[in-house]
């Protein structure tokens, strides 16, 4: 959607620059520009509708993926706390004693 927004902004800026260098009187130029803008809107609407449809159809898959990732993270967190014997530290040694011991090679 960022690309599409950039295209629309580019068209608006291009239209403003075209008005500055227009060979026609202001009233005629505004009428022509209004017609062209309506044409562009008509051409862009199907593209916007299609993009919105793609986003809406992908939403359930993304939500399932996020849910699975959260479940996996919870499993890993539970395994880590179970491996540590339920203590707050996943490393060997007791937590908070300042023993400076390194984690065991298996961790």
BASE-392599 format. One record per atom (N, C-alpha, C, O, CB): residue number from 1; x negated, y negated, z negated; atom name. Coordinates in pm, whole numbers, plus 50000, padded with zeros to 5 digits. Atoms other than C-alpha are relative to their C-alpha. Glycine has a CB too. Layout:
<atom NUM,<X,Y,Z>,CA>
...
END
This chain:
<atom 1,<49918,50119,50000>,N>
<atom 1,<50000,50000,50000>,CA>
<atom 1,<49913,49874,50000>,C>
<atom 1,<49959,49769,50045>,O>
<atom 1,<50093,50001,49880>,CB>
<atom 2,<50090,50115,49999>,N>
<atom 2,<49700,49766,49952>,CA>
<atom 2,<49967,49957,50141>,C>
<atom 2,<49957,49837,50169>,O>
<atom 2,<49873,50032,49924>,CB>
<atom 3,<50030,50031,49861>,N>
<atom 3,<49620,49788,50322>,CA>
<atom 3,<50117,49927,50064>,C>
<atom 3,<50098,49826,50132>,O>
<atom 3,<49968,50127,50079>,CB>
<atom 4,<49880,50062,49943>,N>
<atom 4,<49976,49703,50420>,CA>
<atom 4,<50018,49859,49948>,C>
<atom 4,<50056,49769,50024>,O>
<atom 4,<50123,50085,49969>,CB>
<atom 5,<49990,50134,50058>,N>
<atom 5,<49978,49407,50183>,CA>
<atom 5,<49899,49907,50067>,C>
<atom 5,<49930,49791,50094>,O>
<atom 5,<49976,50006,49846>,CB>
<atom 6,<50102,50080,49932>,N>
<atom 6,<49655,49284,50343>,CA>
<atom 6,<50042,49962,50141>,C>
<atom 6,<50017,49850,50186>,O>
<atom 6,<49869,50074,50005>,CB>
<atom 7,<49951,50029,49865>,N>
<atom 7,<49810,49310,50689>,CA>
<atom 7,<50105,49890,49996>,C>
<atom 7,<50102,49797,50077>,O>
<atom 7,<50060,50128,50065>,CB>
<atom 8,<49894,50102,50011>,N>
<atom 8,<50113,49108,50581>,CA>
<atom 8,<49940,49865,49966>,C>
<atom 8,<49977,49764,50025>,O>
<atom 8,<50104,50040,49893>,CB>
<atom 9,<50064,50127,50035>,N>
<atom 9,<49895,48843,50417>,CA>
<atom 9,<49924,49943,50120>,C>
<atom 9,<49927,49822,50143>,O>
<atom 9,<49904,50018,49881>,CB>
<atom 10,<50071,50044,49881>,N>
<atom 10,<49682,48827,50732>,CA>
<atom 10,<50093,49939,50103>,C>
<atom 10,<50060,49840,50168>,O>
<atom 10,<49924,50115,50062>,CB>
<atom 11,<49903,50055,49904>,N>
<atom 11,<49989,48771,50945>,CA>
<atom 11,<50050,49863,49954>,C>
<atom 11,<50068,49773,50036>,O>
<atom 11,<50120,50096,50017>,CB>
<atom 12,<49953,50129,50052>,N>
<atom 12,<50107,48490,50719>,CA>
<atom 12,<49894,49893,50020>,C>
<atom 12,<49925,49782,50064>,O>
<atom 12,<50037,50012,49850>,CB>
<atom 13,<50109,50096,49982>,N>
<atom 13,<49768,48319,50726>,CA>
<atom 13,<49982,49968,50148>,C>
<atom 13,<49963,49852,50185>,O>
<atom 13,<49868,50055,49940>,CB>
<atom 14,<50010,50022,49856>,N>
<atom 14,<49746,48368,51102>,CA>
<atom 14,<50110,49909,50051>,C>
<atom 14,<50086,49823,50136>,O>
<atom 14,<50003,50132,50074>,CB>
<atom 15,<49888,50086,49960>,N>
<atom 15,<50088,48210,51143>,CA>
<atom 15,<49978,49856,49958>,C>
<atom 15,<50009,49764,50033>,O>
<atom 15,<50129,50052,49940>,CB>
<atom 16,<50026,50136,50047>,N>
<atom 16,<49987,47910,50935>,CA>
<atom 16,<49894,49932,50086>,C>
<atom 16,<49908,49815,50120>,O>
<atom 16,<49956,50001,49852>,CB>
<atom 17,<50106,50056,49915>,N>
<atom 17,<49670,47859,51140>,CA>
<atom 17,<50056,49970,50139>,C>
<atom 17,<50023,49867,50199>,O>
<atom 17,<49880,50098,50010>,CB>
<atom 18,<49939,50023,49869>,N>
<atom 18,<49871,47894,51460>,CA>
<atom 18,<50085,49874,49998>,C>
<atom 18,<50087,49800,50097>,O>
<atom 18,<50085,50121,50043>,CB>
<atom 19,<49920,50123,50009>,N>
<atom 19,<50105,47619,51340>,CA>
<atom 19,<49913,49875,50007>,C>
<atom 19,<49952,49774,50065>,O>
<atom 19,<50082,50000,49871>,CB>
<atom 20,<50089,50116,50000>,N>
<atom 20,<49812,47386,51286>,CA>
<atom 20,<49950,49966,50141>,C>
<atom 20,<49930,49849,50172>,O>
<atom 20,<49881,50025,49909>,CB>
<atom 21,<50053,50020,49866>,N>
<atom 21,<49690,47432,51644>,CA>
<atom 21,<50105,50018,50109>,C>
<atom 21,<50071,50041,50225>,O>
<atom 21,<49885,50095,50025>,CB>
<atom 22,<49890,49973,49907>,N>
<atom 22,<50030,47467,51812>,CA>
<atom 22,<50015,49887,50102>,C>
<atom 22,<50008,49769,50067>,O>
<atom 22,<50131,50019,49923>,CB>
<atom 23,<49980,50103,49897>,N>
<atom 23,<50087,47288,52144>,CA>
<atom 23,<50144,49951,50007>,C>
<atom 23,<50171,49854,50079>,O>
<atom 23,<49958,50055,50135>,CB>
<atom 24,<49859,50037,49994>,N>
<atom 24,<50465,47263,52086>,CA>
<atom 24,<50033,49906,49885>,C>
<atom 24,<49960,49900,49787>,O>
<atom 24,<50090,50125,49996>,CB>
<atom 25,<49953,50082,50112>,N>
<atom 25,<50655,47015,51871>,CA>
<atom 25,<50042,50089,49882>,C>
<atom 25,<50074,50207,49900>,O>
<atom 25,<50119,49910,50044>,CB>
<atom 26,<49974,49925,50122>,N>
<atom 26,<50722,47124,51514>,CA>
<atom 26,<50131,50077,50000>,C>
<atom 26,<50134,50193,49960>,O>
<atom 26,<49999,49909,49886>,CB>
<atom 27,<49869,49936,50002>,N>
<atom 27,<51092,47202,51555>,CA>
<atom 27,<50001,50123,50090>,C>
<atom 27,<50050,50229,50050>,O>
<atom 27,<50110,49900,50043>,CB>
<atom 28,<50005,49886,49907>,N>
<atom 28,<51035,47426,51860>,CA>
<atom 28,<49910,50110,49945>,C>
<atom 28,<49942,50229,49954>,O>
<atom 28,<49949,49954,50139>,CB>
<atom 29,<50094,49901,50053>,N>
<atom 29,<50739,47594,51695>,CA>
<atom 29,<50061,50076,49883>,C>
<atom 29,<50044,50197,49872>,O>
<atom 29,<49869,49932,49957>,CB>
<atom 30,<49936,49933,50114>,N>
<atom 30,<50934,47668,51378>,CA>
<atom 30,<50105,50100,50047>,C>
<atom 30,<50117,50209,49990>,O>
<atom 30,<50064,49897,49907>,CB>
<atom 31,<49899,49908,49946>,N>
<atom 31,<51215,47824,51580>,CA>
<atom 31,<49932,50125,50059>,C>
<atom 31,<49977,50237,50034>,O>
<atom 31,<50086,49929,50109>,CB>
<atom 32,<50073,49886,49943>,N>
<atom 32,<50967,48042,51773>,CA>
<atom 32,<49939,50086,49890>,C>
<atom 32,<49946,50209,49895>,O>
<atom 32,<49889,49951,50096>,CB>
<atom 33,<50062,49926,50110>,N>
<atom 33,<50786,48137,51455>,CA>
<atom 33,<50105,50078,49922>,C>
<atom 33,<50079,50190,49879>,O>
<atom 33,<49925,49905,49906>,CB>
<atom 34,<49892,49931,50071>,N>
<atom 34,<51114,48226,51286>,CA>
<atom 34,<50044,50125,50076>,C>
<atom 34,<50066,50230,50017>,O>
<atom 34,<50119,49906,49978>,CB>
<atom 35,<49964,49884,49918>,N>
<atom 35,<51206,48453,51576>,CA>
<atom 35,<49894,50109,49991>,C>
<atom 35,<49926,50227,49975>,O>
<atom 35,<50020,49958,50146>,CB>
<atom 36,<50109,49901,50007>,N>
<atom 36,<50867,48621,51571>,CA>
<atom 36,<49994,50068,49864>,C>
<atom 36,<49970,50188,49854>,O>
<atom 36,<49865,49933,50030>,CB>
<atom 37,<50001,49943,50135>,N>
<atom 37,<50883,48668,51195>,CA>
<atom 37,<50112,50102,49984>,C>
<atom 37,<50093,50207,49922>,O>
<atom 37,<50014,49889,49895>,CB>
<atom 38,<49889,49904,50004>,N>
<atom 38,<51223,48835,51229>,CA>
<atom 38,<49965,50128,50076>,C>
<atom 38,<50000,50237,50032>,O>
<atom 38,<50127,49937,50057>,CB>
<atom 39,<50042,49883,49922>,N>
<atom 39,<51078,49065,51497>,CA>
<atom 39,<49901,50085,49920>,C>
<atom 39,<49912,50208,49917>,O>
<atom 39,<49936,49957,50134>,CB>
<atom 40,<50101,49927,50077>,N>
<atom 40,<50782,49157,51277>,CA>
<atom 40,<50066,50071,49882>,C>
<atom 40,<50033,50186,49851>,O>
<atom 40,<49890,49904,49949>,CB>
<atom 41,<49929,49936,50111>,N>
<atom 41,<51012,49224,50982>,CA>
<atom 41,<50074,50124,50047>,C>
<atom 41,<50074,50227,49980>,O>
<atom 41,<50098,49901,49935>,CB>
<atom 42,<49928,49885,49944>,N>
<atom 42,<51222,49451,51201>,CA>
<atom 42,<49906,50116,50033>,C>
<atom 42,<49943,50232,50016>,O>
<atom 42,<50075,49959,50124>,CB>
<atom 43,<50097,49895,49967>,N>
<atom 43,<50910,49640,51314>,CA>
<atom 43,<49937,50058,49874>,C>
<atom 43,<49905,50177,49870>,O>
<atom 43,<49892,49944,50092>,CB>
<atom 44,<50067,49954,50122>,N>
<atom 44,<50762,49662,50965>,CA>
<atom 44,<50092,50079,49908>,C>
<atom 44,<50046,50164,49832>,O>
<atom 44,<49942,49882,49926>,CB>
<atom 45,<49907,49935,50092>,N>
<atom 45,<51077,49781,50787>,CA>
<atom 45,<49996,50152,50010>,C>
<atom 45,<49991,50219,49907>,O>
<atom 45,<50140,49952,50025>,CB>
<atom 46,<50011,49854,49995>,N>
<atom 46,<51063,50138,50924>,CA>
<atom 46,<49870,50053,49941>,C>
<atom 46,<49868,50160,49879>,O>
<atom 46,<50012,50047,50144>,CB>
<atom 47,<50128,49958,50056>,N>
<atom 47,<50697,50158,50827>,CA>
<atom 47,<50006,49996,49847>,C>
<atom 47,<49959,50088,49780>,O>
<atom 47,<49884,49911,50052>,CB>
<atom 48,<49986,50011,50146>,N>
<atom 48,<50774,50036,50475>,CA>
<atom 48,<50091,50109,49945>,C>
<atom 48,<50063,50167,49840>,O>
<atom 48,<50055,49862,49963>,CB>
<atom 49,<49909,49894,50044>,N>
<atom 49,<51065,50279,50446>,CA>
<atom 49,<49930,50136,50002>,C>
<atom 49,<49949,50217,49911>,O>
<atom 49,<50126,50004,50090>,CB>
<atom 50,<50072,49873,49991>,N>
<atom 50,<50844,50566,50560>,CA>
<atom 50,<49897,50012,49888>,C>
<atom 50,<49884,50118,49827>,O>
<atom 50,<49931,50013,50138>,CB>
<atom 51,<50099,49998,50108>,N>
<atom 51,<50570,50471,50314>,CA>
<atom 51,<50068,50026,49866>,C>
<atom 51,<50016,50102,49784>,O>
<atom 51,<49921,49867,49996>,CB>
<atom 52,<49928,49979,50126>,N>
<atom 52,<50823,50455,50032>,CA>
<atom 52,<50048,50145,49990>,C>
<atom 52,<50045,50203,49882>,O>
<atom 52,<50120,49903,49990>,CB>
<atom 53,<49957,49860,50000>,N>
<atom 53,<50957,50797,50134>,CA>
<atom 53,<49885,50094,49966>,C>
<atom 53,<49904,50192,49893>,O>
<atom 53,<50058,50037,50134>,CB>
<atom 54,<50117,49917,50030>,N>
<atom 54,<50606,50945,50124>,CA>
<atom 54,<49967,49992,49851>,C>
<atom 54,<49938,50093,49788>,O>
<atom 54,<49878,49955,50086>,CB>
<atom 55,<50030,50018,50143>,N>
<atom 55,<50547,50799,49778>,CA>
<atom 55,<50102,50076,49915>,C>
<atom 55,<50065,50144,49820>,O>
<atom 55,<49999,49850,49963>,CB>
<atom 56,<49895,49933,50078>,N>
<atom 56,<50880,50929,49649>,CA>
<atom 56,<49990,50152,50012>,C>
<atom 56,<50015,50223,49914>,O>
<atom 56,<50138,49954,50046>,CB>
<atom 57,<50011,49855,49986>,N>
<atom 57,<50822,51277,49793>,CA>
<atom 57,<49876,50055,49930>,C>
<atom 57,<49875,50170,49888>,O>
<atom 57,<49998,50038,50148>,CB>
<atom 58,<50122,49954,50066>,N>
<atom 58,<50472,51295,49645>,CA>
<atom 58,<50009,49987,49848>,C>
<atom 58,<49932,50052,49776>,O>
<atom 58,<49881,49920,50051>,CB>
<atom 59,<49990,50025,50144>,N>
<atom 59,<50582,51177,49299>,CA>
<atom 59,<50016,50129,49918>,C>
<atom 59,<49944,50144,49819>,O>
<atom 59,<50117,49909,49973>,CB>
<atom 60,<49988,49879,50082>,N>
<atom 60,<50700,51521,49171>,CA>
<atom 60,<49871,50081,49995>,C>
<atom 60,<49836,50136,49890>,O>
<atom 60,<50112,50087,50053>,CB>
<atom 61,<50126,49926,49999>,N>
<atom 61,<50374,51685,49278>,CA>
<atom 61,<49898,49934,49909>,C>
<atom 61,<49827,50002,49835>,O>
<atom 61,<49945,50011,50143>,CB>
<atom 62,<50095,50073,50085>,N>
<atom 62,<50169,51415,49108>,CA>
<atom 62,<50037,50019,49853>,C>
<atom 62,<49949,50040,49769>,O>
<atom 62,<49997,49850,50036>,CB>
<atom 63,<49957,49982,50139>,N>
<atom 63,<50376,51443,48791>,CA>
<atom 63,<49969,50141,49951>,C>
<atom 63,<49928,50158,49836>,O>
<atom 63,<50151,49970,49987>,CB>
<atom 64,<50035,49863,50039>,N>
<atom 64,<50330,51823,48788>,CA>
<atom 64,<49850,50013,49977>,C>
<atom 64,<49807,50078,49882>,O>
<atom 64,<50046,50101,50107>,CB>
<atom 65,<50146,49995,50016>,N>
<atom 65,<49956,51779,48836>,CA>
<atom 65,<49955,49935,49871>,C>
<atom 65,<49868,49987,49802>,O>
<atom 65,<49933,49933,50118>,CB>
<atom 66,<50034,50068,50124>,N>
<atom 66,<49937,51533,48549>,CA>
<atom 66,<50039,50086,49881>,C>
<atom 66,<49963,50096,49784>,O>
<atom 66,<50070,49863,49991>,CB>
<atom 67,<49954,49914,50109>,N>
<atom 67,<50139,51767,48327>,CA>
<atom 67,<49905,50118,49980>,C>
<atom 67,<49870,50152,49867>,O>
<atom 67,<50143,50050,50027>,CB>
<atom 68,<50093,49887,50010>,N>
<atom 68,<49911,52061,48408>,CA>
<atom 68,<49866,49955,49942>,C>
<atom 68,<49807,50026,49859>,O>
<atom 68,<49979,50064,50137>,CB>
<atom 69,<50127,50051,50052>,N>
<atom 69,<49602,51850,48340>,CA>
<atom 69,<50010,49973,49850>,C>
<atom 69,<49916,50002,49775>,O>
<atom 69,<49958,49872,50074>,CB>
<atom 70,<49981,50025,50143>,N>
<atom 70,<49744,51743,48003>,CA>
<atom 70,<50003,50131,49922>,C>
<atom 70,<49946,50140,49813>,O>
<atom 70,<50128,49921,49977>,CB>
<atom 71,<49994,49871,50067>,N>
<atom 71,<49820,52104,47912>,CA>
<atom 71,<49861,50062,49990>,C>
<atom 71,<49824,50115,49886>,O>
<atom 71,<50094,50096,50075>,CB>
<atom 72,<50136,49946,50002>,N>
<atom 72,<49468,52212,48009>,CA>
<atom 72,<49914,49927,49897>,C>
<atom 72,<49836,49989,49824>,O>
<atom 72,<49935,49989,50140>,CB>
<atom 73,<50077,50077,50097>,N>
<atom 73,<49319,51929,47803>,CA>
<atom 73,<50037,50040,49857>,C>
<atom 73,<49950,50050,49771>,O>
<atom 73,<50023,49850,50019>,CB>
<atom 74,<49957,49957,50133>,N>
<atom 74,<49528,52035,47503>,CA>
<atom 74,<49944,50138,49966>,C>
<atom 74,<49902,50161,49853>,O>
<atom 74,<50153,50002,49990>,CB>
<atom 75,<50057,49868,50023>,N>
<atom 75,<49414,52397,47544>,CA>
<atom 75,<49853,49991,49966>,C>
<atom 75,<49804,50057,49873>,O>
<atom 75,<50021,50090,50122>,CB>
<atom 76,<50145,50015,50024>,N>
<atom 76,<49051,52292,47562>,CA>
<atom 76,<49976,49938,49863>,C>
<atom 76,<49885,49979,49791>,O>
<atom 76,<49935,49914,50110>,CB>
<atom 77,<50015,50063,50131>,N>
<atom 77,<49093,52069,47258>,CA>
<atom 77,<50027,50101,49889>,C>
<atom 77,<49955,50105,49790>,O>
<atom 77,<50096,49879,49987>,CB>
<atom 78,<49969,49899,50100>,N>
<atom 78,<49257,52354,47063>,CA>
<atom 78,<49887,50102,49988>,C>
<atom 78,<49848,50141,49878>,O>
<atom 78,<50131,50071,50033>,CB>
<atom 79,<50111,49903,50003>,N>
<atom 79,<48980,52595,47164>,CA>
<atom 79,<49879,49942,49929>,C>
<atom 79,<49811,50010,49853>,O>
<atom 79,<49961,50043,50142>,CB>
<atom 80,<50114,50065,50065>,N>
<atom 80,<48719,52344,47054>,CA>
<atom 80,<50016,49993,49850>,C>
<atom 80,<49921,50019,49776>,O>
<atom 80,<49980,49862,50056>,CB>
<atom 81,<49980,50009,50145>,N>
<atom 81,<48876,52294,46713>,CA>
<atom 81,<50004,50139,49937>,C>
<atom 81,<49963,50155,49822>,O>
<atom 81,<50130,49924,49969>,CB>
<atom 82,<50000,49863,50052>,N>
<atom 82,<48929,52672,46672>,CA>
<atom 82,<49857,50052,49991>,C>
<atom 82,<49823,50121,49895>,O>
<atom 82,<50086,50092,50089>,CB>
<atom 83,<50139,49954,50000>,N>
<atom 83,<48565,52739,46762>,CA>
<atom 83,<49920,49936,49887>,C>
<atom 83,<49823,49995,49838>,O>
<atom 83,<49935,49970,50135>,CB>
<atom 84,<50070,50069,50107>,N>
<atom 84,<48454,52487,46502>,CA>
<atom 84,<50051,50044,49863>,C>
<atom 84,<50009,49990,49761>,O>
<atom 84,<50016,49848,50015>,CB>
<atom 85,<49947,49951,50127>,N>
<atom 85,<48645,52676,46237>,CA>
<atom 85,<50099,49905,49938>,C>
<atom 85,<50119,49905,49817>,O>
<atom 85,<49888,50026,49904>,CB>
<atom 86,<49901,50092,50052>,N>
<atom 86,<48905,52407,46206>,CA>
<atom 86,<49940,49875,49940>,C>
<atom 86,<50014,49787,49894>,O>
<atom 86,<50083,50068,49898>,CB>
<atom 87,<50059,50121,50056>,N>
<atom 87,<48654,52148,46088>,CA>
<atom 87,<50004,49888,50102>,C>
<atom 87,<50033,49912,50219>,O>
<atom 87,<49855,50026,49954>,CB>
<atom 88,<49993,50116,49912>,N>
<atom 88,<48637,51801,46236>,CA>
<atom 88,<49883,49996,50096>,C>
<atom 88,<49888,49925,50197>,O>
<atom 88,<50004,49873,49918>,CB>
<atom 89,<50119,50004,49916>,N>
<atom 89,<48295,51867,46388>,CA>
<atom 89,<49992,50126,50084>,C>
<atom 89,<50014,50236,50034>,O>
<atom 89,<49874,49984,49915>,CB>
<atom 90,<50017,49886,49911>,N>
<atom 90,<48238,52092,46689>,CA>
<atom 90,<49856,50047,50001>,C>
<atom 90,<49823,50142,50072>,O>
<atom 90,<50044,49965,50142>,CB>
<atom 91,<50141,49965,50005>,N>
<atom 91,<47866,52110,46609>,CA>
<atom 91,<49972,50082,49874>,C>
<atom 91,<50048,50081,49778>,O>
<atom 91,<49911,49874,50003>,CB>
<atom 92,<50039,49923,50117>,N>
<atom 92,<47685,52341,46371>,CA>
<atom 92,<49969,49908,49884>,C>
<atom 92,<49934,49792,49905>,O>
<atom 92,<49879,50089,50031>,CB>
<atom 93,<50026,50084,50117>,N>
<atom 93,<47639,52213,46020>,CA>
<atom 93,<50128,49937,49951>,C>
<atom 93,<50231,49941,50019>,O>
<atom 93,<49897,49891,50032>,CB>
<atom 94,<49880,50060,50055>,N>
<atom 94,<47881,52031,45800>,CA>
<atom 94,<50011,49856,50046>,C>
<atom 94,<49910,49788,50069>,O>
<atom 94,<50000,50008,49847>,CB>
<atom 95,<49976,50136,49952>,N>
<atom 95,<48037,51706,45907>,CA>
<atom 95,<49973,49901,49890>,C>
<atom 95,<50010,49924,49774>,O>
<atom 95,<50144,49984,50051>,CB>
<atom 96,<50017,50110,50094>,N>
<atom 96,<47927,51387,45737>,CA>
<atom 96,<49883,50016,49904>,C>
<atom 96,<49866,49931,49817>,O>
<atom 96,<50122,49983,49924>,CB>
<atom 97,<50110,49984,50094>,N>
<atom 97,<47619,51525,45558>,CA>
<atom 97,<49874,49932,50048>,C>
<atom 97,<49782,49910,49969>,O>
<atom 97,<49974,50145,49976>,CB>
<atom 98,<50119,50067,49949>,N>
<atom 98,<47369,51357,45786>,CA>
<atom 98,<49882,50092,50009>,C>
<atom 98,<49769,50046,49996>,O>
<atom 98,<49966,49884,49914>,CB>
<atom 99,<50111,49905,49998>,N>
<atom 99,<47163,51674,45818>,CA>
<atom 99,<49916,49984,50126>,C>
<atom 99,<49800,50025,50128>,O>
<atom 99,<50053,50143,49991>,CB>
<atom 100,<50076,50023,49879>,N>
<atom 100,<47059,51576,46170>,CA>
<atom 100,<49978,50126,50083>,C>
<atom 100,<49893,50126,50171>,O>
<atom 100,<49869,49939,49966>,CB>
<atom 101,<50020,49876,49926>,N>
<atom 101,<47089,51930,46299>,CA>
<atom 101,<50059,49988,50140>,C>
<atom 101,<50162,49923,50161>,O>
<atom 101,<50062,50118,49925>,CB>
<atom 102,<49952,50001,49861>,N>
<atom 102,<47131,51980,46672>,CA>
<atom 102,<50105,50106,50017>,C>
<atom 102,<50109,50201,49938>,O>
<atom 102,<49884,50021,50099>,CB>
<atom 103,<49900,49896,49976>,N>
<atom 103,<47420,52179,46814>,CA>
<atom 103,<49932,50130,50040>,C>
<atom 103,<49823,50131,50097>,O>
<atom 103,<50100,49956,50107>,CB>
<atom 104,<50056,49870,49963>,N>
<atom 104,<47365,52548,46860>,CA>
<atom 104,<50003,50013,50151>,C>
<atom 104,<50084,49948,50216>,O>
<atom 104,<50078,50115,49933>,CB>
<atom 105,<50006,49987,49854>,N>
<atom 105,<47274,52659,47217>,CA>
<atom 105,<50131,50047,50062>,C>
<atom 105,<50155,50019,50179>,O>
<atom 105,<49890,50094,50037>,CB>
<atom 106,<49875,49949,49945>,N>
<atom 106,<47611,52826,47261>,CA>
<atom 106,<50108,49895,50012>,C>
<atom 106,<50211,49921,50074>,O>
<atom 106,<50048,50111,49916>,CB>
<atom 107,<49896,50102,50000>,N>
<atom 107,<47804,52501,47216>,CA>
<atom 107,<49987,49910,50120>,C>
<atom 107,<50066,49818,50137>,O>
<atom 107,<49996,49917,49873>,CB>
END
